[in-house]
């Protein structure tokens, strides 16, 4: 039985963090055994907001290394860099003819970026959803792991696919959001303000590249309060987040002990954070060390990227041929 195609990408901006791991990458590792998976580093997407490319190559290599260190197997998946697959850019061009200025200007992410970078409102920023659609449709992917902030883009991808199919003939399936039907782990910032971020408030985010001492320092600074004043009280979000983190990296008996302490109004947050810090350092340590070793092996990285592009292009070449035939731009 032919496996369904799953596609997902990550921008090479900032360092991958614990939220990336538990919110996405852990699922990707499971998906690679069940689906035909294409995972890519979105270097072209990054140009829309980060025109300075001096560190781009290093960032791409680091993301590749961290993905493999987290459990992605380049033998099982196509792990590639977006710009190494030119068919993506060609499909992006065709899809731009089916995208309208008004709908692009209404996207939430475009409006947010315009507010954040009013001096860099480029055409690539406006057509970001079209490039994302090309990433997905060039593989004719049917399952796309996305968070809430990307659901609007996925809906636009389906719209572009339907317009193409209606105008030129059936080429593209309509992709759907996919996360195993379970809610993703939501990892909040350690200061209690929103979710962990690759770029905002770095002392409140646990990065996969953090060393043990920095992990301890960050967790010991995590926001707490004076503790509950009545038994079985509801936990504030920032306290619930500490228990969420403990549930992900500590043993069940440790989590049960601190939950009981909270419910009985005898919890000592200092002790809880010390335990969490040690368990978190133990969890991140092997990922960090493996990623560093991969990143230091230029030949291995080159092979992963080259092999990933070759795997991806088998699929994308077939799609672009079907697209050209449908449109009628096939002259040689």
C-alpha positions as CSV (number, residue, x, y, z in Angstrom):
1,X,0.0,0.0,0.0
2,X,1.4,3.4,-1.0
3,X,2.1,5.7,1.9
4,X,0.5,9.1,2.1
5,X,2.8,12.1,1.7
6,X,3.5,14.3,4.7
7,X,5.3,17.7,4.3
8,X,6.6,20.2,6.8
9,X,9.3,22.9,6.9
10,X,11.1,25.0,9.4
11,X,12.8,28.4,8.9
12,X,16.5,28.6,9.7
13,X,16.1,31.7,11.9
14,X,17.0,31.5,15.6
15,X,17.8,28.3,17.5
16,X,15.4,25.4,17.9
17,X,13.9,25.2,21.3
18,X,12.0,22.8,23.6
19,X,8.7,24.0,22.2
20,X,9.8,23.1,18.6
21,X,10.8,19.6,19.9
22,X,7.6,18.7,21.8
23,X,5.3,20.7,19.6
24,X,6.5,19.3,16.3
25,X,9.8,17.3,16.0
26,X,8.8,14.5,18.3
27,X,5.8,13.9,16.0
28,X,7.9,14.0,12.9
29,X,10.1,11.2,14.3
30,X,6.9,9.1,14.7
31,X,5.6,10.1,11.2
32,X,8.8,8.9,9.4
33,X,7.9,5.3,10.1
34,X,4.3,5.6,9.0
35,X,4.3,8.1,6.0
36,X,6.3,9.2,3.0
37,X,7.9,12.2,4.7
38,X,9.5,15.4,3.2
39,X,11.0,17.8,5.7
40,X,12.8,20.9,4.6
41,X,14.7,23.9,5.9
42,X,13.0,27.0,4.5
43,X,15.9,29.2,3.6
44,X,14.0,31.0,0.8
45,X,11.2,31.9,3.3
46,X,13.8,33.4,5.7
47,X,14.8,35.9,3.0
48,X,11.4,37.7,3.3
49,X,12.3,39.0,6.8
50,X,16.1,38.5,7.1
51,X,17.8,39.9,4.1
52,X,21.3,39.8,5.7
53,X,22.5,36.3,4.7
54,X,26.0,36.2,6.4
55,X,24.9,33.6,8.9
56,X,22.3,31.8,6.7
57,X,24.5,28.9,5.8
58,X,25.5,28.2,9.4
59,X,21.9,28.4,10.5
60,X,20.8,26.0,7.8
61,X,23.5,23.5,8.8
62,X,22.6,23.8,12.5
63,X,18.9,23.2,11.8
64,X,19.7,20.1,9.7
65,X,22.0,18.8,12.5
66,X,19.4,19.4,15.2
67,X,16.7,17.7,13.3
68,X,18.8,14.6,12.9
69,X,19.9,14.8,16.5
70,X,16.2,14.8,17.5
71,X,15.7,11.5,15.7
72,X,14.9,12.3,12.0
73,X,16.6,9.6,9.9
74,X,17.8,10.9,6.5
75,X,17.5,7.3,5.2
76,X,13.8,7.2,6.0
77,X,12.8,10.8,5.0
78,X,13.8,13.4,2.4
79,X,15.5,16.0,4.6
80,X,16.4,18.9,2.2
81,X,17.1,22.6,1.9
82,X,14.3,24.5,0.1
83,X,16.6,26.3,-2.4
84,X,18.1,23.0,-3.6
85,X,14.8,22.0,-5.2
86,X,14.2,24.6,-8.0
87,X,10.8,23.1,-8.9
88,X,9.5,24.8,-5.8
89,X,10.4,28.2,-7.2
90,X,8.9,27.3,-10.6
91,X,5.6,26.2,-9.0
92,X,5.6,29.4,-6.9
93,X,5.7,31.4,-10.1
94,X,2.7,29.6,-11.6
95,X,0.7,29.8,-8.4
96,X,1.3,33.5,-8.2
97,X,-0.8,33.9,-11.3
98,X,-3.7,32.4,-9.3
99,X,-3.2,34.5,-6.1
100,X,-4.9,37.9,-5.7
101,X,-3.5,41.0,-4.0
102,X,-6.6,41.5,-1.9
103,X,-6.6,38.1,-0.3
104,X,-2.8,38.2,0.3
105,X,-3.0,41.5,2.1
106,X,-5.7,40.1,4.4
107,X,-3.5,37.3,5.8
108,X,-2.8,37.7,9.5
109,X,0.9,37.0,9.2
110,X,1.3,39.6,6.5
111,X,-0.4,42.3,8.6
112,X,1.7,41.3,11.6
113,X,4.9,41.5,9.7
114,X,4.0,44.9,8.2
115,X,3.5,46.2,11.7
116,X,6.8,44.7,12.9
117,X,8.9,45.7,9.9
118,X,7.3,48.6,8.1
119,X,10.5,49.4,6.2
120,X,10.8,46.0,4.6
121,X,7.4,45.2,3.1
122,X,8.6,43.3,0.1
123,X,6.7,41.3,-2.6
124,X,8.1,38.1,-1.1
125,X,6.5,39.0,2.2
126,X,3.2,39.6,0.5
127,X,3.3,36.3,-1.4
128,X,4.7,34.2,1.5
129,X,1.5,32.0,1.5
130,X,2.0,31.3,-2.2
131,X,5.5,30.0,-1.6
132,X,4.2,27.9,1.3
133,X,1.6,26.5,-1.0
134,X,4.3,25.7,-3.6
135,X,6.3,23.8,-0.9
136,X,3.2,21.7,-0.1
137,X,1.7,21.2,-3.6
138,X,5.0,20.4,-5.4
139,X,5.0,17.1,-3.4
140,X,1.2,16.7,-3.7
141,X,1.3,16.3,0.0
142,X,-2.0,15.3,1.7
143,X,-1.0,15.8,5.3
144,X,0.7,18.9,6.7
145,X,1.6,19.2,10.4
146,X,0.8,22.8,11.2
147,X,0.0,24.9,14.3
148,X,-2.9,27.3,14.7
149,X,-0.9,30.2,13.3
150,X,-0.4,28.4,9.9
151,X,-4.0,27.1,9.4
152,X,-4.9,30.2,7.4
153,X,-2.0,29.6,5.0
154,X,-3.1,25.9,4.6
155,X,-6.6,27.1,3.7
156,X,-5.1,29.4,1.1
157,X,-3.0,26.4,-0.2
158,X,-6.3,24.5,-0.8
159,X,-7.8,27.5,-2.5
160,X,-4.8,27.8,-4.9
161,X,-4.9,24.0,-5.6
162,X,-8.7,24.2,-6.4
163,X,-8.2,27.2,-8.7
164,X,-5.4,25.4,-10.6
165,X,-7.4,22.2,-10.9
166,X,-10.5,24.2,-12.1
167,X,-8.5,26.2,-14.6
168,X,-6.1,23.6,-16.0
169,X,-7.3,20.2,-14.9
170,X,-6.9,17.9,-11.9
171,X,-3.3,17.8,-10.7
172,X,-3.3,18.6,-7.0
173,X,-4.9,16.8,-4.0
174,X,-6.2,19.2,-1.3
175,X,-3.9,19.0,1.8
176,X,-5.2,18.8,5.3
177,X,-3.8,19.7,8.7
178,X,-2.5,16.7,10.5
179,X,-1.2,16.1,14.1
180,X,-2.3,12.5,14.9
181,X,-5.6,13.9,16.2
182,X,-4.1,14.8,19.6
183,X,-3.4,18.2,21.0
184,X,0.2,19.3,20.7
185,X,2.2,20.0,23.8
186,X,2.1,23.8,24.4
187,X,5.3,25.0,26.0
188,X,5.1,28.4,27.5
189,X,7.9,30.8,28.1
190,X,9.5,30.5,31.5
191,X,8.5,34.1,32.4
192,X,4.8,33.2,31.8
193,X,4.4,35.5,28.8
194,X,3.2,33.5,25.8
195,X,4.9,30.5,24.2
196,X,8.6,29.8,23.9
197,X,10.1,31.7,21.0
198,X,13.2,31.3,18.8
199,X,14.0,35.0,19.2
200,X,12.1,36.7,22.0
201,X,13.3,36.8,25.6
202,X,16.1,34.2,25.3
203,X,16.5,33.7,29.0
204,X,12.9,32.4,29.2
205,X,13.4,29.9,26.3
206,X,15.1,26.5,26.6
207,X,17.1,26.0,23.4
208,X,18.4,22.6,22.3
209,X,21.8,24.1,22.1
210,X,21.9,25.4,25.7
211,X,24.6,23.9,28.0
212,X,23.7,22.3,31.3
213,X,24.5,25.3,33.5
214,X,22.5,27.7,31.3
215,X,19.5,25.3,31.5
216,X,19.7,25.3,35.3
217,X,20.1,29.0,35.4
218,X,17.0,29.6,33.2
219,X,14.8,27.2,35.1
220,X,15.8,28.6,38.5
221,X,14.7,32.0,37.2
222,X,11.3,30.7,36.0
223,X,8.3,32.6,37.3
224,X,6.6,31.2,40.4
225,X,4.6,32.7,43.3
226,X,4.2,32.1,47.0
227,X,2.2,28.9,46.5
228,X,-1.4,27.8,46.9
229,X,-3.4,28.9,49.9
230,X,-6.0,26.2,49.8
231,X,-5.9,22.5,48.9
232,X,-6.4,21.4,45.3
233,X,-6.3,25.0,44.0
234,X,-6.2,25.6,40.3
235,X,-2.7,26.2,39.0
236,X,-1.8,29.5,37.4
237,X,-0.6,29.2,33.8
238,X,3.0,29.7,34.6
239,X,2.9,27.1,37.4
240,X,1.0,24.7,35.1
241,X,3.8,25.1,32.6
242,X,6.4,24.0,35.1
243,X,4.3,20.9,35.8
244,X,4.0,20.4,32.0
245,X,7.7,20.5,31.6
246,X,8.2,18.1,34.5
247,X,5.7,15.7,32.9
248,X,7.8,15.7,29.7
249,X,11.3,15.1,31.2
250,X,10.9,13.8,34.8
251,X,9.8,10.4,36.0
252,X,6.1,9.8,36.9
253,X,6.8,9.5,40.6
254,X,8.7,12.8,40.7
255,X,5.7,14.5,39.0
256,X,3.3,12.8,41.3
257,X,5.3,13.9,44.4
258,X,5.3,17.6,43.4
259,X,1.6,17.5,42.4
260,X,0.7,16.1,45.8
261,X,2.8,18.8,47.5
262,X,1.0,21.5,45.5
263,X,-2.5,20.1,46.3
264,X,-1.6,19.9,50.0
265,X,-0.2,23.4,50.0
266,X,3.3,22.4,51.0
267,X,5.1,22.7,47.7
268,X,8.6,24.3,47.7
269,X,9.1,25.7,44.2
270,X,12.9,26.0,44.8
271,X,13.1,22.2,45.2
272,X,10.8,21.6,42.3
273,X,12.8,23.8,40.0
274,X,16.1,22.2,41.1
275,X,14.7,18.8,40.2
276,X,13.3,20.0,36.9
277,X,16.6,21.7,36.0
278,X,18.5,18.5,36.5
279,X,16.0,16.4,34.6
280,X,15.9,19.0,31.8
281,X,19.7,19.1,31.5
282,X,19.8,15.3,31.3
283,X,17.2,15.4,28.6
284,X,18.7,18.1,26.4
285,X,22.4,17.0,26.9
286,X,22.4,14.1,24.3
287,X,20.5,16.1,21.7
288,X,23.0,19.0,22.0
289,X,26.0,16.8,21.9
290,X,24.8,14.8,18.9
291,X,23.8,18.0,17.0
292,X,27.3,19.5,17.7
293,X,29.0,16.4,16.4
294,X,26.9,16.3,13.2
295,X,27.4,20.1,12.6
296,X,31.2,19.5,12.9
297,X,31.1,16.8,10.2
298,X,30.9,18.8,6.9
299,X,31.0,15.7,4.8
300,X,28.0,14.1,6.6
301,X,26.0,17.4,6.3
302,X,26.8,17.7,2.6
303,X,25.7,14.1,2.0
304,X,22.4,14.6,4.0
305,X,21.6,17.7,2.0
306,X,22.6,16.3,-1.4
307,X,20.7,13.0,-0.8
308,X,17.7,14.9,0.5
309,X,17.5,17.1,-2.6
310,X,17.8,14.1,-4.9
311,X,15.0,12.3,-3.1
312,X,12.8,15.4,-3.1
313,X,13.4,16.1,-6.8
314,X,12.2,12.7,-7.9
315,X,8.8,13.8,-6.6
316,X,9.0,17.4,-7.6
317,X,10.1,16.7,-11.2
318,X,7.0,14.5,-11.7
319,X,4.7,17.3,-10.3
320,X,6.2,20.0,-12.4
321,X,5.9,17.8,-15.6
322,X,2.2,17.4,-14.8
323,X,1.8,21.1,-14.1
324,X,3.5,22.1,-17.4
325,X,1.4,19.6,-19.3
326,X,-1.8,20.9,-17.7
327,X,-1.0,24.5,-18.4
328,X,0.5,23.8,-21.9
329,X,4.0,25.2,-21.3
330,X,5.9,22.2,-22.6
331,X,7.8,23.1,-25.8
332,X,10.9,21.0,-25.7
